[in-house]
Amino acid sequence: MVTNHIPWSTIGVVIGWYSSNIGVLLLNKYLLGNYGFKYPVFLTTCHMLVCSIFSYVAISVMDIVPLQSVRSKNQFWKIVGLSVVFCFSVVCGNMSLKYIPVSFNQAIGATTPFFTAVFAYAVSRKREAWVTYATLLPVVAGVIIASGGEPSFHLFGFIICVSSTAARAFKSVLQDILLSSEGEKLNSMNLLLYMAPIAMMVLLPATMLMEENVIWITIDLARKDIRIIWYLLLSSSLAYFVNLTNFLVTKHTSALTLQVLGNAKGAVAVVVSILIFKNPISMIGMVGYVLTVIGVILYSETKKKYGRN
């Protein structure tokens, strides 16, 4: 029997996913831009520390998902490689928020399918149907138009945001290749359990080198304004819940539904950020972003229809 009734649990996890995704974006933008906490690498280190703790509690204590063990040194080094790419992606994404508005950040982030298709072909010679590649044209054209019409355009912010998007796509392609065998497959919750501590160990020395004395600066700042501690804790907690709710949405629906909801989430994030931060946006920029979203939707549909393995 077919029913159109959507369980409240599914609605709940989708709302949680939207809230945590948009929440961490807006809070990071506030911290790094408006509040003036100019330490994106340290912020990402805090995220990884909290993700490590929460992942352990969720899997080893609360048993939300069964613990999957690392079965070999080879698998461990694959996870290390993914962690380094993941670090680069998250740091660049957070860093870009110092320079560009959330709306522009999301427009660039929507080009992930383009980079995924490029890396999938470059790394594993995985080809898509020509019509699938054709749908990537409006994705890229939209961002080019949005860039030209963006009143708050910042070249460095644009470059590192594109770098973050490319790294995120590269990580997904690598993950698909490196952990593709049945004995090495890890669900996203277990992968985060292993990746977050490794990412933290990579980021800690990077923080000390790139953001010297940031811990003492943060302590000194907390003496003057205790809210910074709560902001960092909330941002880090939301970063974990992005991953948790991402896993739960996929579990309750499907990977394709997650992709569709993700497209809508980007549009919602753009509207909310403009309302909150009042950043100027031109009609050309808006047209560019809409064109990108249309391209992503068309890409999702053609992948579903013509997708190749």
Secondary structure as UniProt FT lines:
FT   HELIX           8..29
FT   HELIX           30..34
FT   HELIX           40..56
FT   HELIX           57..61
FT   HELIX           73..96
FT   TURN            97..99
FT   HELIX           102..109
FT   TURN            110..111
FT   HELIX           112..124
FT   HELIX           130..134
FT   HELIX           136..148
FT   TURN            151..152
FT   HELIX           155..178
FT   TURN            182..184
FT   HELIX           188..210
FT   TURN            212..213
FT   HELIX           214..224
FT   HELIX           227..252
FT   HELIX           255..277
FT   HELIX           283..306
//
